[in-house]
Amino acid sequence: MSWTKVLAVEALSPGTRQVVKVGNRKILVLNHENQLYAVDNNCPHLKLPLKSGKITEDGAIVCTFHRSAFDLRTGEVQGWCSWPPGVGKVLSMVSPQKALPVFPIRVEEGSIWVDVQEE
């Protein structure tokens, strides 16, 4: 395992998020309802950033560009490229469905740590 200290706990209050760089990856660290998550900041569809993605009531992050949705806990696809209407179906064929990479996260001595294995 390759644990990396990324943020101080107080830097990520509930409802906030930050992108941190770990090695060659940009990781989106979120505090959603007092639960911390670490996911790849790139949507698996076209590698567009997820930082501004909406969080749904059932704990998914939705890509603002093509509305692909991924479970924050597992990265599992909950919806694939549904936007824009009609064109979304064509865009979904550009890239097959892929789960969003998620990373183990822990809090230790006032810091947030993420375990990121390099690609």
C-alpha angles and dihedrals in degrees: 000000000000108000115188127188106233110166145000111256092239090058090069111054120177112294095021133109139189136191114229129184117233113178106311095338133092109218124196110217114195136185103206114175091338092307119115122223133180119199136160109275091221120084108233090229103068101345093253117154120272097196093107095041118133118245113224127217090255093055104262128134115225121209109237093216105054102000097242108162129211133186108248092216100048107012089234115157112254095173132003125216102319096162137117098027112251093002091060091070090055092045090051088062091057090072127018118236112283131176119247111251111247125191134211112256133192140172118229130168093345095311135104114232127193128196108220122174112204117243 
